[in-house]
Amino acid sequence: MIYITGDTHGNIDNKKLNDINFPIQKTLTKNDYVIVVGDMGIVWDDNDQKNQDFYNFRNFTTLFIDGNHENFNKLYSFEEVDFKGGKAHKISDSIYHLKRGQVFNINNLKIFTLGGANSIDYMYRIPFKSWWPQELPSEKEYEEAFNNLEKHNYKVDIVLTHSAPYSYLPLINPLIKGNKLNKILDKIEKQLDYKAWFLGHYHKDIMLSNKIRVLYNDIISIDENLNIERYEGNRDE
């Protein structure tokens, strides 16, 4: 099985995946995957090992795309490996960062990833300590994304991003202006044949369309037949 959820921010919002709120994990194995759609925050500072061990000692394998609140210099210092048909950073044997612009084959599902977002409060943050300019994709990463989509004839099963396509921003908040990444995602969304799209960043749990879903506390389960359900579990919110 694959489970997908929203931002965890280190240890701030990871309680959604603890034994109480996510009890099914007791039956999972390392062949099951939990994916966080950005702002994982476990590659950040001196507390990294403690935050990573929260996932290292789980039964499942943890995957994540990057958001905007990541220490990108540190994240990109990890070993790059081939993982399920795409490029990833290996944080540990149980944790992998799914790089931008990749197509992965996970549980027989094609999954396209394009992390990144902008921090609206960047002017109040400290460069290379609480904010990194790499939070938005580079031209090289955009180019790799389009090249990989072309290789797969613009057809995948699942899309994972941190930001939303530009056209859907008013449904989240009419005051969001959007940026190049949002517009690139909009272009991809209009060209792509996909079954479901999951994103984080906006700290909401809402449907933007019958295929695009913003996640924060919700956990979505997906089997290899693309049966998609909201996992109920137990909630202590």
DOMIFI-87867 format. One record per residue (C-alpha): x, y, z; residue number from 1. Coordinates in steps of 0.1 Angstrom, whole numbers. Layout:
% residues N
<node px="X" py="Y" pz="Z" voza="NUM"/>
...
***
This chain:
% residues 237
<node px="0" py="0" pz="0" voza="1"/>
<node px="9" py="36" pz="-4" voza="2"/>
<node px="-2" py="63" pz="21" voza="3"/>
<node px="1" py="100" pz="13" voza="4"/>
<node px="-2" py="129" pz="38" voza="5"/>
<node px="7" py="166" pz="41" voza="6"/>
<node px="35" py="186" pz="57" voza="7"/>
<node px="50" py="172" pz="89" voza="8"/>
<node px="75" py="201" pz="97" voza="9"/>
<node px="100" py="179" pz="116" voza="10"/>
<node px="83" py="169" pz="148" voza="11"/>
<node px="57" py="196" pz="148" voza="12"/>
<node px="30" py="179" pz="127" voza="13"/>
<node px="42" py="143" pz="127" voza="14"/>
<node px="17" py="131" pz="153" voza="15"/>
<node px="-7" py="122" pz="124" voza="16"/>
<node px="17" py="92" pz="118" voza="17"/>
<node px="22" py="81" pz="154" voza="18"/>
<node px="9" py="48" pz="167" voza="19"/>
<node px="-23" py="63" pz="180" voza="20"/>
<node px="-35" py="82" pz="149" voza="21"/>
<node px="-20" py="58" pz="123" voza="22"/>
<node px="-25" py="24" pz="140" voza="23"/>
<node px="-25" py="4" pz="107" voza="24"/>
<node px="12" py="9" pz="106" voza="25"/>
<node px="15" py="-21" pz="130" voza="26"/>
<node px="5" py="-43" pz="101" voza="27"/>
<node px="27" py="-27" pz="75" voza="28"/>
<node px="62" py="-37" pz="62" voza="29"/>
<node px="91" py="-19" pz="46" voza="30"/>
<node px="74" py="-27" pz="12" voza="31"/>
<node px="46" py="-3" pz="22" voza="32"/>
<node px="52" py="34" pz="17" voza="33"/>
<node px="42" py="66" pz="34" voza="34"/>
<node px="48" py="97" pz="13" voza="35"/>
<node px="49" py="132" pz="27" voza="36"/>
<node px="41" py="159" pz="1" voza="37"/>
<node px="67" py="185" pz="12" voza="38"/>
<node px="79" py="203" pz="43" voza="39"/>
<node px="91" py="171" pz="58" voza="40"/>
<node px="116" py="191" pz="78" voza="41"/>
<node px="138" py="162" pz="90" voza="42"/>
<node px="169" py="174" pz="72" voza="43"/>
<node px="172" py="208" pz="90" voza="44"/>
<node px="194" py="211" pz="121" voza="45"/>
<node px="209" py="194" pz="151" voza="46"/>
<node px="176" py="176" pz="159" voza="47"/>
<node px="177" py="157" pz="126" voza="48"/>
<node px="186" py="123" pz="140" voza="49"/>
<node px="159" py="123" pz="165" voza="50"/>
<node px="133" py="134" pz="139" voza="51"/>
<node px="146" py="109" pz="114" voza="52"/>
<node px="145" py="81" pz="139" voza="53"/>
<node px="108" py="86" pz="143" voza="54"/>
<node px="105" py="72" pz="108" voza="55"/>
<node px="135" py="49" pz="109" voza="56"/>
<node px="118" py="28" pz="135" voza="57"/>
<node px="85" py="26" pz="118" voza="58"/>
<node px="74" py="-6" pz="99" voza="59"/>
<node px="70" py="13" pz="67" voza="60"/>
<node px="94" py="31" pz="43" voza="61"/>
<node px="91" py="68" pz="43" voza="62"/>
<node px="93" py="89" pz="11" voza="63"/>
<node px="90" py="126" pz="7" voza="64"/>
<node px="92" py="154" pz="-18" voza="65"/>
<node px="106" py="187" pz="-8" voza="66"/>
<node px="86" py="218" pz="1" voza="67"/>
<node px="99" py="252" pz="9" voza="68"/>
<node px="108" py="246" pz="45" voza="69"/>
<node px="138" py="223" pz="40" voza="70"/>
<node px="175" py="228" pz="45" voza="71"/>
<node px="184" py="224" pz="9" voza="72"/>
<node px="221" py="226" pz="13" voza="73"/>
<node px="221" py="197" pz="37" voza="74"/>
<node px="194" py="178" pz="19" voza="75"/>
<node px="213" py="178" pz="-14" voza="76"/>
<node px="245" py="166" pz="4" voza="77"/>
<node px="230" py="131" pz="8" voza="78"/>
<node px="239" py="104" pz="-16" voza="79"/>
<node px="219" py="104" pz="-48" voza="80"/>
<node px="206" py="70" pz="-57" voza="81"/>
<node px="185" py="53" pz="-84" voza="82"/>
<node px="152" py="45" pz="-67" voza="83"/>
<node px="122" py="29" pz="-83" voza="84"/>
<node px="131" py="43" pz="-118" voza="85"/>
<node px="139" py="78" pz="-106" voza="86"/>
<node px="165" py="98" pz="-87" voza="87"/>
<node px="163" py="101" pz="-50" voza="88"/>
<node px="184" py="112" pz="-20" voza="89"/>
<node px="190" py="83" pz="4" voza="90"/>
<node px="185" py="98" pz="39" voza="91"/>
<node px="186" py="63" pz="55" voza="92"/>
<node px="176" py="27" pz="46" voza="93"/>
<node px="140" py="37" pz="55" voza="94"/>
<node px="138" py="73" pz="43" voza="95"/>
<node px="142" py="87" pz="7" voza="96"/>
<node px="138" py="121" pz="-7" voza="97"/>
<node px="121" py="119" pz="-42" voza="98"/>
<node px="139" py="145" pz="-63" voza="99"/>
<node px="121" py="170" pz="-85" voza="100"/>
<node px="110" py="162" pz="-121" voza="101"/>
<node px="112" py="124" pz="-117" voza="102"/>
<node px="88" py="96" pz="-126" voza="103"/>
<node px="89" py="66" pz="-101" voza="104"/>
<node px="74" py="32" pz="-104" voza="105"/>
<node px="61" py="24" pz="-69" voza="106"/>
<node px="38" py="-6" pz="-64" voza="107"/>
<node px="32" py="-6" pz="-101" voza="108"/>
<node px="20" py="30" pz="-101" voza="109"/>
<node px="38" py="57" pz="-121" voza="110"/>
<node px="43" py="87" pz="-98" voza="111"/>
<node px="55" py="121" pz="-110" voza="112"/>
<node px="72" py="144" pz="-85" voza="113"/>
<node px="79" py="181" pz="-86" voza="114"/>
<node px="86" py="196" pz="-52" voza="115"/>
<node px="92" py="231" pz="-41" voza="116"/>
<node px="73" py="263" pz="-32" voza="117"/>
<node px="80" py="298" pz="-22" voza="118"/>
<node px="81" py="311" pz="14" voza="119"/>
<node px="58" py="341" pz="17" voza="120"/>
<node px="77" py="352" pz="49" voza="121"/>
<node px="112" py="348" pz="34" voza="122"/>
<node px="120" py="384" pz="41" voza="123"/>
<node px="118" py="377" pz="78" voza="124"/>
<node px="140" py="345" pz="76" voza="125"/>
<node px="178" py="341" pz="77" voza="126"/>
<node px="193" py="330" pz="44" voza="127"/>
<node px="209" py="295" pz="46" voza="128"/>
<node px="196" py="291" pz="82" voza="129"/>
<node px="159" py="293" pz="80" voza="130"/>
<node px="154" py="300" pz="43" voza="131"/>
<node px="171" py="287" pz="12" voza="132"/>
<node px="169" py="301" pz="-24" voza="133"/>
<node px="167" py="265" pz="-37" voza="134"/>
<node px="131" py="263" pz="-24" voza="135"/>
<node px="119" py="269" pz="-60" voza="136"/>
<node px="130" py="246" pz="-89" voza="137"/>
<node px="158" py="256" pz="-112" voza="138"/>
<node px="156" py="258" pz="-150" voza="139"/>
<node px="175" py="225" pz="-151" voza="140"/>
<node px="150" py="208" pz="-129" voza="141"/>
<node px="121" py="221" pz="-150" voza="142"/>
<node px="138" py="208" pz="-181" voza="143"/>
<node px="143" py="174" pz="-165" voza="144"/>
<node px="107" py="173" pz="-155" voza="145"/>
<node px="95" py="179" pz="-190" voza="146"/>
<node px="120" py="155" pz="-205" voza="147"/>
<node px="109" py="127" pz="-181" voza="148"/>
<node px="72" py="134" pz="-188" voza="149"/>
<node px="79" py="131" pz="-226" voza="150"/>
<node px="96" py="98" pz="-220" voza="151"/>
<node px="63" py="86" pz="-204" voza="152"/>
<node px="42" py="102" pz="-231" voza="153"/>
<node px="27" py="126" pz="-205" voza="154"/>
<node px="8" py="98" pz="-188" voza="155"/>
<node px="12" py="89" pz="-152" voza="156"/>
<node px="-10" py="76" pz="-124" voza="157"/>
<node px="-2" py="100" pz="-95" voza="158"/>
<node px="13" py="135" pz="-93" voza="159"/>
<node px="29" py="147" pz="-61" voza="160"/>
<node px="38" py="184" pz="-57" voza="161"/>
<node px="40" py="208" pz="-28" voza="162"/>
<node px="25" py="238" pz="-47" voza="163"/>
<node px="-8" py="240" pz="-66" voza="164"/>
<node px="-13" py="246" pz="-103" voza="165"/>
<node px="-19" py="283" pz="-110" voza="166"/>
<node px="-55" py="279" pz="-121" voza="167"/>
<node px="-65" py="264" pz="-88" voza="168"/>
<node px="-50" py="290" pz="-65" voza="169"/>
<node px="-82" py="310" pz="-62" voza="170"/>
<node px="-99" py="280" pz="-47" voza="171"/>
<node px="-73" py="279" pz="-19" voza="172"/>
<node px="-70" py="316" pz="-13" voza="173"/>
<node px="-79" py="344" pz="-37" voza="174"/>
<node px="-50" py="365" pz="-23" voza="175"/>
<node px="-23" py="341" pz="-35" voza="176"/>
<node px="-6" py="357" pz="-65" voza="177"/>
<node px="13" py="326" pz="-77" voza="178"/>
<node px="47" py="323" pz="-93" voza="179"/>
<node px="66" py="306" pz="-121" voza="180"/>
<node px="63" py="272" pz="-104" voza="181"/>
<node px="25" py="275" pz="-102" voza="182"/>
<node px="23" py="284" pz="-138" voza="183"/>
<node px="46" py="255" pz="-148" voza="184"/>
<node px="24" py="231" pz="-128" voza="185"/>
<node px="-6" py="246" pz="-146" voza="186"/>
<node px="9" py="238" pz="-180" voza="187"/>
<node px="17" py="203" pz="-169" voza="188"/>
<node px="-18" py="197" pz="-155" voza="189"/>
<node px="-33" py="207" pz="-188" voza="190"/>
<node px="-11" py="184" pz="-208" voza="191"/>
<node px="-9" py="154" pz="-185" voza="192"/>
<node px="-30" py="123" pz="-185" voza="193"/>
<node px="-32" py="114" pz="-147" voza="194"/>
<node px="-55" py="98" pz="-122" voza="195"/>
<node px="-49" py="118" pz="-90" voza="196"/>
<node px="-28" py="148" pz="-79" voza="197"/>
<node px="-18" py="154" pz="-42" voza="198"/>
<node px="-1" py="185" pz="-28" voza="199"/>
<node px="6" py="201" pz="6" voza="200"/>
<node px="19" py="236" pz="15" voza="201"/>
<node px="-14" py="253" pz="22" voza="202"/>
<node px="-23" py="237" pz="56" voza="203"/>
<node px="-57" py="227" pz="45" voza="204"/>
<node px="-75" py="194" pz="36" voza="205"/>
<node px="-96" py="203" pz="5" voza="206"/>
<node px="-105" py="190" pz="-29" voza="207"/>
<node px="-97" py="214" pz="-57" voza="208"/>
<node px="-112" py="191" pz="-84" voza="209"/>
<node px="-123" py="155" pz="-87" voza="210"/>
<node px="-86" py="146" pz="-91" voza="211"/>
<node px="-66" py="173" pz="-72" voza="212"/>
<node px="-64" py="172" pz="-35" voza="213"/>
<node px="-47" py="194" pz="-9" voza="214"/>
<node px="-35" py="175" pz="21" voza="215"/>
<node px="-25" py="185" pz="56" voza="216"/>
<node px="-37" py="162" pz="84" voza="217"/>
<node px="-56" py="138" pz="61" voza="218"/>
<node px="-40" py="105" pz="51" voza="219"/>
<node px="-49" py="90" pz="18" voza="220"/>
<node px="-45" py="53" pz="10" voza="221"/>
<node px="-38" py="40" pz="-25" voza="222"/>
<node px="-35" py="3" pz="-35" voza="223"/>
<node px="-19" py="-10" pz="-67" voza="224"/>
<node px="-53" py="-9" pz="-85" voza="225"/>
<node px="-56" py="28" pz="-78" voza="226"/>
<node px="-83" py="25" pz="-52" voza="227"/>
<node px="-81" py="58" pz="-34" voza="228"/>
<node px="-96" py="63" pz="1" voza="229"/>
<node px="-92" py="87" pz="30" voza="230"/>
<node px="-77" py="67" pz="59" voza="231"/>
<node px="-97" py="73" pz="90" voza="232"/>
<node px="-75" py="59" pz="118" voza="233"/>
<node px="-79" py="75" pz="152" voza="234"/>
<node px="-77" py="113" pz="156" voza="235"/>
<node px="-64" py="133" pz="185" voza="236"/>
<node px="-66" py="166" pz="167" voza="237"/>
***
